[in-house]
Amino acid sequence: MLEIGKLQTLNVVKIVDFGIYLNETRQSDQNNVLLPMKQVPKDTKIGDALEVFIYKDSSDRIIATTNTPALTIGEIAPLKVKEVTNIGAFLDWGLEKDLLLPFKEQTTKVEVGQEYLVSLYLDKSKRLCATMKIYHHLRHDGDFKENQHVTGRIYEFSDNFGVFVAVEDQYHGLIPKKEVHQKLKIGQVVKARIVSVRSDGKLDLSLQEKAYIQMDKDAKMIMDRIEEIGGRLPFTDKANPELIKKEFGLSKNAFKRAVGRLLKQDKITIKDDSIFIK
C-alpha cells in the first residue's frame, strides 16, 4: 500500500521515456507510482528496489521522489517560510513543491525568512500540509537532569501556563508564566535551565540561572546600564514592576536582589529616588 507522506522502498516495474513506475510488488498494476526521469538513478533497471518519498505534485497527482524531505508524517522539524499568500504560508522542506502551512494551522502570524517548528499531516483531500500545533507530537522520554542547560524553540504561548518550548526541537518543555520576564516570540530559539523533570518526563524550564549565579549576572547588567546613561538611574528598587521589566527584563524581586548585591559591594548609592554609581 502506497503511504503518502512516508519514505518507502518500492520496486521498479516499468520503464518509460518520462520516468519509471514503482510498486510494492514486483508486478505492474493500478497502484503504480511514477518517479520522473530526472530523479531516476543512473543504470536503474526493472526489479531494482528504490527508497522514495510519496506525495502529491502541483497537479495533485500521487508521485514519487528520491529527494529526502525535511520531515515525514509523525515527525517534527523547523522549516523556513518562503512565501506568505492568501491561503497560507509556503515552507521550504527540500522538495520541488513547497509545503503549505494553512492559516488555520498557524499559532502566530509567520514571517518570510523565519523558521518555525511544524509537523506534517494529510488534509481532507489527502494532500500533505504543515501544522504548528505540535504539542501531541513532542516526546517526553529524553535523558535530562535538573539544572542541565538546554536549547529549545518556542512554539506556543498559553495565558494560563506560560511559554511552551520544544527542547532540542523534540521534547516537551514549559517556561511557567511566573518565570517569563522578557518579550519572547514563537519560533525564537532560547537557552534555558531545567528546573525540574516531571514524573511524566516533561520539563519545567527557566531562562534564569540559579538565584546566586543569576544575581551576579543581573548586577553586572544593571551596572553596565547605569554607566551607559551617565552614572545615574532615575528610579530605585521601589519602582513600578512594569518599569523595571521594560528597562531590564527582570522581575521586581530579581532587580531588588541585584541592587542589594551592588549595595553590599559598595558599588552604588541610593538617594532621591535614584541609583548612582560611586
C-alpha positions in Angstrom: 0.0 0.0 0.0 1.4 3.4 -1.0 1.6 5.7 2.0 1.6 9.4 1.2 4.0 11.4 3.5 6.3 8.5 4.2 9.6 7.0 2.9 9.0 3.7 1.3 11.1 1.1 -0.5 9.4 0.2 -3.8 10.3 -2.0 -6.8 10.9 -0.8 -10.4 8.2 -2.5 -12.5 8.1 -0.5 -15.7 10.5 1.9 -17.6 9.1 4.6 -19.9 10.6 7.6 -21.7 9.5 10.1 -19.0 10.4 8.0 -15.9 9.9 4.7 -14.2 6.9 3.2 -12.4 7.3 1.7 -8.9 5.2 -0.7 -6.9 5.3 -2.6 -3.6 5.1 -5.8 -5.5 7.3 -6.8 -8.5 4.4 -6.7 -10.9 2.9 -3.7 -12.6 -0.8 -2.9 -11.6 -3.1 0.0 -10.9 -1.1 1.0 -7.8 2.0 2.0 -9.8 3.5 5.4 -8.9 5.7 7.4 -11.2 9.3 8.5 -10.4 10.1 11.2 -13.0 13.1 10.5 -15.3 15.2 13.4 -13.9 15.1 11.7 -10.5 15.9 8.2 -11.7 19.3 6.9 -10.6 21.7 6.0 -13.4 21.6 2.4 -14.6 18.3 1.7 -12.9 16.6 -1.5 -14.2 13.4 -3.4 -13.7 13.4 -5.3 -10.4 15.6 -2.8 -8.6 14.4 -1.5 -5.2 14.5 2.2 -4.5 13.7 4.2 -1.4 11.4 7.1 -2.3 9.1 9.6 -0.7 5.4 9.6 -1.8 3.5 12.9 -2.1 1.2 14.8 -4.5 2.7 17.1 -7.1 1.4 20.5 -8.2 -1.2 18.8 -10.4 -2.5 16.8 -7.4 -1.1 13.5 -8.7 0.5 11.0 -6.4 4.2 10.9 -7.3 7.5 9.6 -6.0 10.8 11.4 -5.4 14.3 10.3 -4.5 14.8 13.6 -2.7 14.5 13.3 1.1 12.2 15.9 2.7 13.0 17.6 6.0 10.2 15.7 7.7 7.7 12.8 7.2 4.4 12.0 8.8 4.7 11.9 12.5 8.0 13.9 12.6 8.7 17.5 13.7 11.2 19.9 12.1 12.0 23.6 11.9 11.1 24.8 8.4 11.8 28.2 6.8 8.9 30.3 5.4 9.5 31.1 1.7 6.2 32.9 0.9 3.0 34.1 2.5 -0.1 34.1 0.3 -3.8 34.5 0.7 -4.2 30.8 1.5 -1.4 30.5 4.0 2.4 30.2 4.1 4.7 28.0 2.0 7.6 26.3 3.6 10.9 25.0 2.2 11.1 21.3 3.0 13.6 20.1 0.4 11.2 19.1 -2.4 10.3 20.9 -5.6 6.7 21.6 -4.4 6.8 23.8 -1.3 4.8 22.7 1.8 1.6 24.6 2.6 1.0 25.9 6.1 -2.7 26.9 6.2 -3.7 29.9 8.2 -5.8 27.7 10.5 -2.8 25.7 11.4 -0.7 28.7 12.4 -0.2 29.6 16.1 1.1 33.1 15.2 1.5 35.3 12.1 4.5 33.9 10.4 7.2 35.9 8.6 9.1 35.2 5.4 12.7 34.0 6.1 11.9 32.8 9.7 11.9 29.2 10.9 9.0 27.6 12.8 8.5 24.1 14.2 5.9 22.1 12.3 4.7 18.6 11.8 3.1 17.0 8.8 -0.5 15.9 8.3 -2.9 14.8 5.5 -5.8 17.2 4.8 -9.3 16.0 3.7 -8.1 15.8 0.1 -5.1 13.6 1.1 -2.7 16.4 0.4 0.3 17.0 2.7 0.2 20.2 4.8 2.1 21.6 7.8 0.8 22.5 11.2 2.4 24.5 14.0 0.1 22.7 16.5 2.8 20.2 17.5 2.1 19.6 21.3 0.9 16.0 20.8 3.8 15.1 18.6 6.5 16.0 21.2 8.4 13.4 23.1 8.9 13.1 26.9 11.4 10.2 27.0 14.6 12.3 27.0 17.6 11.7 29.3 17.6 15.1 31.1 18.6 16.2 34.6 17.7 19.1 36.8 19.9 22.2 36.3 21.0 20.9 32.9 21.3 23.6 30.3 19.4 23.0 27.0 18.4 24.8 23.8 14.8 24.9 22.7 12.4 26.6 20.3 9.3 28.4 21.3 6.2 27.1 19.6 3.2 28.3 21.5 2.0 30.7 24.3 -0.6 30.0 27.0 -2.2 32.7 29.1 -2.7 30.0 31.8 0.5 28.1 31.8 3.3 30.1 30.2 5.6 29.5 27.2 5.7 26.1 25.5 9.2 25.2 24.3 10.3 22.2 22.2 13.6 21.2 23.8 16.1 20.2 21.1 13.1 20.6 18.7 11.7 17.3 20.0 10.9 17.2 23.7 8.1 18.7 25.9 9.2 21.9 27.8 7.4 24.7 29.6 8.6 28.0 30.9 6.0 28.7 33.6 4.2 32.0 33.4 5.9 33.3 36.7 9.3 32.7 35.0 8.6 34.9 32.0 10.0 38.4 32.4 11.0 39.3 28.9 9.5 39.6 25.4 9.5 36.3 23.5 8.1 35.2 20.2 7.1 32.0 18.5 10.0 30.5 16.5 12.6 32.0 18.8 15.4 29.7 19.9 16.3 30.1 23.6 18.8 28.7 26.1 17.2 27.5 29.3 17.9 25.7 32.5 15.9 22.6 33.5 14.3 23.4 36.8 12.6 20.1 37.2 11.9 16.9 35.3 8.3 15.9 36.0 7.2 12.3 36.6 5.8 12.1 33.1 9.2 13.2 31.6 8.0 16.8 30.7 10.4 19.6 31.5 9.9 22.8 33.6 12.3 25.4 32.3 13.7 28.8 33.4 15.6 31.4 31.3 17.4 32.4 34.5 20.3 30.8 36.2 20.1 29.6 39.8 19.5 32.6 42.1 23.0 33.2 43.3 24.5 32.9 39.8 21.8 35.0 38.2 22.1 37.7 40.8 25.7 38.4 39.8 24.8 38.5 36.1 21.9 40.8 36.8 24.0 43.1 39.0 26.6 43.4 36.2 23.9 44.2 33.7 22.5 46.9 35.9 25.9 48.4 36.5 26.7 48.4 32.8 23.3 50.1 32.1 23.8 52.8 34.7 27.3 53.5 33.3 25.8 53.8 29.7 23.4 56.5 30.8 25.9 58.6 32.7 26.1 57.1 36.1 22.5 57.7 37.4 19.4 55.5 37.1 16.3 57.6 37.6 14.5 55.1 39.7 15.2 52.6 42.5 14.1 49.1 43.6 10.9 50.6 44.8 9.9 51.4 41.2 6.8 50.0 39.4 7.4 46.4 38.3 6.4 47.2 34.8 9.1 49.9 34.5 11.7 47.5 35.8 10.7 44.8 33.4 10.7 47.2 30.5 14.2 48.6 31.3 15.9 45.4 32.4 13.7 42.4 31.5 13.8 41.5 35.3 11.1 40.8 37.8 11.0 43.3 40.7 12.3 40.7 43.1 15.3 39.9 40.8 16.0 43.6 40.5 15.9 44.1 44.2 18.3 41.2 44.8 20.8 42.6 42.2 20.6 46.1 43.6 21.1 44.7 47.1 24.2 42.9 45.8 25.6 46.1 44.4 24.9 48.0 47.6 26.7 45.2 49.6 29.7 45.5 47.3 29.6 49.3 47.8 29.4 50.0 44.1 26.3 52.2 44.2 24.4 54.5 46.4 20.6 55.3 46.5 19.2 58.7 47.1 16.4 61.0 45.9 14.6 58.1 44.2 17.7 57.4 42.0 20.6 55.0 41.9 24.1 56.4 41.5 27.4 54.7 40.8 30.0 55.5 43.4 
